[in-house]
Amino acid sequence: MGRAGDQTDRRANARRDVRTPININVSDISSVISGRIQDISTDGMKVKIETTPVPFQIRDEVMFLVNQNYLKLPGQGQIVWKSPKSGTIGIKFTQLDEESKKSLDEFLHLFVHPTSNR
C-alpha cells in the first residue's frame, strides 16, 4: 500500500475540498502569513501558503483566523507536516472555541449530499 493510502487510513474524519482565505501566525513571530485552505475536516486542514519559502516548521504552534461570511474560524493548531515543494502545510486543530466548532460543523454540512455513481 502506498503512502497516500496510509495517510488516508489515519484520518478519523473526511476532508472537504475548499479554497478559503486564511491568516496564520506563529506565537513567537509577529507577522501574519496569508494562505488558502485547500481541504478541511473537524480535525484539521491543509493550507497552501502564499509566502515562499514556507515559514513554518513541523510542531510549530500556530494561531489562525478564517473570517468569511460562510465560515468564522479563529483557533489554534500545530503544524503536523509541510511540503516545501508544493508550499503546503498540514495543521491539526488543538484549540477551537464552541462558536468555531459550530461554524465549522455547519460549514462542513454544506458539503453533505448523496454520493453519485458518475
Secondary structure, DSSP 8 states (H G I E B T S, - for coil): --HHHHHHHH-SS--EEEEEEEEEEETT--S-EEEEEEEE-SSEEEEEESSSS----TT-EEEEEEEETTEEEEEEEEEEEEETTTTEEEEEEEEE-HHHHHHHHHHHHTT-------
